Amino acid sequence: MSAKSKKIAVLLGGLSKEREVSLRSGAAVAKALKARGHDVVEIDVGRDLPEKLKASGAAVAFLALHGRYGEDGAVQGLLEVMGIPYTGAGPLASAVCMDKVLAKKVLVSEMGASILTPKWQVVKRGDVGAIHELPLPLVVKPNREGSTIGISIVREEKDFKAALEEALKLDETVLIEEFIEGIETTVSVLNGRALPVIEIVPKSGFYDFTSKYTKGMTDYIVPARIPDGVRDRLQKTSEAAWKVLGLAGFARLDFILRKDAAYFLEANTIPGMTETSLVPKAAAAAGLSFEDLCEDVLKGAALKI
């Protein structure tokens, strides 16, 4: 059976707070694959996903899900049990990267001094009288949310408690990081190869959900305005982290640059594929059209266990 004779299920939507973004990502991917002659069915993911997959007759799944129950290993595990090859990272790598604290620990443990990350502490729901051990300013974020949902930059002591409470509404574990003032960058990695580095310049000064997904709210500069040596190190670090984390298909790693030092923030195992998304921009800078990008990711679909 040829690749184009296999029915492809594009999994989109889902149950997370990033549902609307996922619907846009999935629609764009489905359109691109259809343009390349693939037999595509779009499946809005819910608790009835097994039944929908069986009814669709799909032989391969392209994951365009973001957040919990899609990017955290849950759907990947289901697809392993059902024997349906899928794009992206497997259950373990997905779960590790969804947990920002665990991803940091794995990379620091395995890569040592070759990777930096902001100093951090963890607060759990139920910790009585939780205080921050790091000096202001701080970044407070839910440990397992994406798209900057629930994130706050705390510059004054009076704002810390509200930021912590907001993050705890979304996750029982909250990550508190030192705030690194610098250049925000991201490195997309496609099948183990780093694409051109993108510099992110939000017009509001803060790359929050609105800045990410509203056209014109952020300037994306590719290639990033950084020295060649810094760019090369950033790409090599990203490729090394990709291997350590056990990633597959495509992923995006976010960093803050302060002078010549790059501080790792997090890894996204199913990056956005909307009109404002970063991976398509990096792919275009490397000479890959959006359809090329989707085809390359699709070719890597496989069972990972």
C-alpha positions as CSV (number, residue, x, y, z in Angstrom):
1,M,0.0,0.0,0.0
2,S,1.5,3.4,-1.0
3,A,1.7,6.2,1.4
4,K,-1.0,8.2,-0.4
5,S,-3.4,5.3,-0.4
6,K,-3.4,5.2,3.4
7,K,-6.1,7.1,5.1
8,I,-4.7,9.8,7.5
9,A,-6.5,10.9,10.5
10,V,-5.6,14.5,11.6
11,L,-6.3,14.6,15.3
12,L,-7.3,18.1,16.4
13,G,-9.3,20.1,18.9
14,G,-9.2,18.0,22.0
15,L,-9.9,18.6,25.7
16,S,-7.3,21.1,26.7
17,K,-7.4,24.8,27.1
18,E,-5.5,25.1,23.8
19,R,-8.4,23.5,21.9
20,E,-9.1,26.5,19.7
21,V,-5.5,26.8,18.6
22,S,-5.4,23.0,17.9
23,L,-8.5,23.3,15.7
24,R,-6.6,25.9,13.6
25,S,-3.4,23.9,13.5
26,G,-5.3,20.7,12.5
27,A,-7.3,22.4,9.8
28,A,-4.1,23.9,8.2
29,V,-2.4,20.5,8.3
30,A,-5.4,18.7,6.8
31,K,-5.6,21.3,4.0
32,A,-1.9,20.9,3.2
33,L,-2.0,17.1,3.1
34,K,-5.2,17.1,1.0
35,A,-3.4,19.4,-1.5
36,R,-0.7,16.8,-1.7
37,G,-3.2,14.1,-2.7
38,H,-3.6,12.3,0.7
39,D,-6.8,10.8,1.8
40,V,-7.5,12.8,5.0
41,V,-10.1,12.7,7.7
42,E,-10.3,15.3,10.5
43,I,-11.1,13.9,14.0
44,D,-12.1,16.3,16.8
45,V,-10.6,14.4,19.8
46,G,-12.9,13.6,22.8
47,R,-13.3,10.7,25.1
48,D,-14.8,8.7,22.2
49,L,-11.6,8.9,20.2
50,P,-11.2,5.1,20.0
51,E,-14.6,4.7,18.4
52,K,-14.0,7.6,16.0
53,L,-10.6,6.1,14.9
54,K,-12.1,2.7,14.3
55,A,-15.0,4.2,12.3
56,S,-12.6,6.3,10.2
57,G,-10.6,3.4,9.0
58,A,-7.4,5.6,9.4
59,A,-4.1,3.8,9.1
60,V,-2.0,6.7,10.3
61,A,-2.5,9.6,12.7
62,F,-1.1,13.1,12.3
63,L,-1.3,14.7,15.7
64,A,-2.2,18.4,15.8
65,L,-3.2,18.4,19.4
66,H,-1.9,20.9,22.0
67,G,-1.8,20.6,25.7
68,R,-3.2,18.0,28.0
69,Y,-4.7,14.7,26.6
70,G,-2.8,15.3,23.4
71,E,0.7,16.5,24.0
72,D,1.3,14.7,27.3
73,G,1.5,11.1,26.1
74,A,-2.1,10.2,26.7
75,V,-3.2,10.0,23.0
76,Q,0.2,8.6,22.1
77,G,-0.3,5.7,24.5
78,L,-3.8,5.0,23.1
79,L,-2.5,4.9,19.5
80,E,0.3,2.5,20.6
81,V,-2.4,0.2,22.1
82,M,-4.5,0.5,18.9
83,G,-1.5,-0.1,16.7
84,I,-1.9,3.1,14.7
85,P,1.4,4.8,13.7
86,Y,1.4,8.5,14.6
87,T,3.6,11.6,14.1
88,G,5.8,13.2,16.8
89,A,7.2,11.9,20.1
90,G,6.2,8.8,21.9
91,P,4.3,8.5,25.2
92,L,7.4,8.9,27.5
93,A,9.1,11.8,25.7
94,S,5.7,13.5,25.4
95,A,5.0,13.2,29.1
96,V,8.5,14.3,30.1
97,C,8.3,17.5,28.0
98,M,4.8,18.3,29.1
99,D,6.2,18.4,32.7
100,K,8.5,21.5,32.5
101,V,10.2,20.7,35.8
102,L,10.9,17.1,34.8
103,A,12.2,18.2,31.3
104,K,14.6,20.6,33.0
105,K,15.9,17.9,35.4
106,V,16.4,15.4,32.6
107,L,18.4,17.9,30.4
108,V,20.5,19.2,33.3
109,S,21.3,15.7,34.5
110,E,22.2,14.4,31.0
111,M,23.8,17.5,29.4
112,G,25.4,19.1,32.5
113,A,27.1,22.4,31.9
114,S,26.3,22.3,28.1
115,I,22.8,23.6,28.9
116,L,21.6,26.4,31.1
117,T,18.2,27.0,32.6
118,P,16.8,29.7,34.8
119,K,17.0,29.0,38.5
120,W,13.7,27.6,39.7
121,Q,11.6,26.3,42.5
122,V,8.4,24.3,42.7
123,V,5.3,25.0,44.7
124,K,2.6,22.3,45.1
125,R,-1.1,22.9,45.7
126,G,-1.6,22.7,49.4
127,D,1.8,24.1,50.4
128,V,0.8,26.2,53.3
129,G,2.1,29.8,53.2
130,A,4.2,29.2,50.1
131,I,6.8,31.9,49.5
132,H,9.3,32.4,46.7
133,E,12.9,31.7,47.4
134,L,14.2,33.6,44.4
135,P,14.6,37.3,44.2
136,L,12.2,39.4,42.1
137,P,11.4,39.7,39.3
138,L,10.0,36.2,38.8
139,V,8.1,34.1,36.3
140,V,5.2,32.1,37.7
141,K,3.6,29.4,35.5
142,P,1.6,26.2,35.7
143,N,3.9,23.2,35.3
144,R,1.9,21.5,32.6
145,E,0.2,24.1,30.5
146,G,1.3,25.5,27.2
147,S,0.7,28.7,25.1
148,T,1.7,30.8,28.1
149,I,-1.7,30.0,29.7
150,G,-1.7,31.0,33.3
151,I,1.8,32.6,33.2
152,S,2.7,35.8,35.1
153,I,5.7,38.0,35.4
154,V,5.9,39.2,39.0
155,R,7.9,42.4,39.5
156,E,6.4,43.5,42.9
157,E,6.0,41.5,46.0
158,K,2.3,42.4,46.3
159,D,1.6,40.6,43.0
160,F,3.1,37.2,43.9
161,K,0.2,35.7,45.8
162,A,-2.3,36.4,43.0
163,A,0.1,35.0,40.3
164,L,0.6,31.9,42.4
165,E,-3.2,31.4,42.9
166,E,-3.9,31.9,39.2
167,A,-1.3,29.2,38.2
168,L,-2.6,26.8,40.9
169,K,-6.1,27.0,39.4
170,L,-4.6,25.3,36.3
171,D,-2.2,22.8,37.8
172,E,-1.4,21.3,41.2
173,T,2.3,22.1,40.5
174,V,3.6,25.6,39.8
175,L,7.0,26.4,38.5
176,I,8.6,29.6,39.7
177,E,11.6,30.8,37.7
178,E,14.0,33.7,37.9
179,F,13.2,36.2,35.2
180,I,15.9,36.4,32.6
181,E,16.0,39.7,30.7
182,G,17.1,39.1,27.2
183,I,16.3,38.1,23.7
184,E,13.5,35.6,23.3
185,T,14.3,32.9,20.7
186,T,13.0,29.6,19.6
187,V,14.6,26.7,17.7
188,S,12.5,24.4,15.6
189,V,13.9,20.9,15.1
190,L,12.7,18.8,12.2
191,N,13.7,15.1,12.3
192,G,16.7,15.9,14.5
193,R,18.0,18.9,12.4
194,A,17.7,22.4,13.8
195,L,16.1,25.0,11.5
196,P,17.0,28.7,11.5
197,V,16.7,30.4,14.8
198,I,13.7,32.8,15.2
199,E,13.8,35.9,17.3
200,I,10.5,36.8,19.0
201,V,9.7,40.5,19.6
202,P,6.2,41.0,21.1
203,K,5.0,44.5,20.7
204,S,3.4,44.4,24.2
205,G,6.8,43.4,25.7
206,F,5.3,40.1,26.9
207,Y,4.8,37.1,24.7
208,D,1.5,36.0,26.2
209,F,-1.4,34.1,24.6
210,T,-2.7,37.2,22.8
211,S,0.7,38.1,21.4
212,K,1.2,34.6,20.2
213,Y,-2.1,34.1,18.3
214,T,-3.1,37.6,17.2
215,K,-1.7,38.7,13.8
216,G,0.5,41.8,14.0
217,M,1.0,41.6,17.8
218,T,4.5,40.2,17.5
219,D,7.4,40.6,15.1
220,Y,9.2,37.4,14.2
221,I,12.8,37.9,12.9
222,V,14.4,35.0,11.1
223,P,17.2,34.5,11.1
224,A,17.5,35.9,14.6
225,R,19.8,39.0,15.0
226,I,22.4,37.2,17.0
227,P,26.1,36.4,16.3
228,D,26.8,33.4,14.1
229,G,28.6,31.6,16.9
230,V,25.7,32.0,19.3
231,R,23.3,30.9,16.7
232,D,25.4,27.8,15.9
233,R,25.7,26.9,19.6
234,L,21.9,27.3,20.1
235,Q,21.2,25.0,17.2
236,K,23.6,22.4,18.4
237,T,22.3,22.6,21.9
238,S,18.7,22.1,20.6
239,E,19.8,19.1,18.5
240,A,21.5,17.5,21.5
241,A,18.4,18.2,23.8
242,W,16.2,16.6,21.1
243,K,18.2,13.4,21.4
244,V,18.3,13.4,25.2
245,L,14.6,13.9,25.4
246,G,13.9,11.2,22.8
247,L,11.9,13.5,20.5
248,A,10.6,12.6,17.0
249,G,9.1,14.3,14.0
250,F,9.2,18.0,14.9
251,A,9.5,20.0,18.1
252,R,10.3,23.5,19.2
253,L,12.7,24.5,22.0
254,D,12.4,27.9,23.6
255,F,15.4,29.9,25.0
256,I,16.2,33.3,26.4
257,L,19.5,34.8,25.4
258,R,21.3,37.0,27.9
259,K,24.6,38.3,26.3
260,D,26.1,35.0,25.0
261,A,24.3,32.7,27.3
262,A,21.2,30.7,26.3
263,Y,18.8,29.7,29.0
264,F,16.5,26.8,28.1
265,L,12.8,27.3,29.0
266,E,10.8,24.4,27.6
267,A,10.3,22.0,24.8
268,N,7.1,21.8,22.8
269,T,6.5,18.3,21.3
270,I,3.5,19.3,19.1
271,P,4.2,22.9,18.1
272,G,1.5,25.1,16.6
273,M,0.8,24.9,12.9
274,T,-1.4,28.1,12.5
275,E,-0.7,31.1,10.3
276,T,1.2,32.8,13.1
277,S,3.1,29.7,14.3
278,L,6.8,29.5,14.6
279,V,7.8,26.1,13.1
280,P,6.3,27.0,9.7
281,K,8.2,30.3,9.7
282,A,11.5,28.5,10.5
283,A,10.8,25.9,7.8
284,A,10.1,28.6,5.2
285,A,13.4,30.2,6.1
286,A,15.0,26.8,5.4
287,G,13.3,26.6,2.0
288,L,10.5,24.3,3.0
289,S,6.9,25.2,2.1
290,F,4.1,24.4,4.6
291,E,3.1,21.4,2.5
292,D,6.7,20.2,2.5
293,L,6.8,20.5,6.3
294,C,3.7,18.5,6.8
295,E,4.9,15.8,4.3
296,D,8.2,15.5,6.2
297,V,6.5,15.2,9.5
298,L,4.1,12.6,8.1
299,K,6.9,10.5,6.7
300,G,8.2,9.9,10.2
301,A,4.9,8.5,11.5
302,A,5.6,5.4,13.5
303,L,4.8,3.4,16.6
304,K,7.4,4.3,19.3
305,I,7.1,1.4,21.8
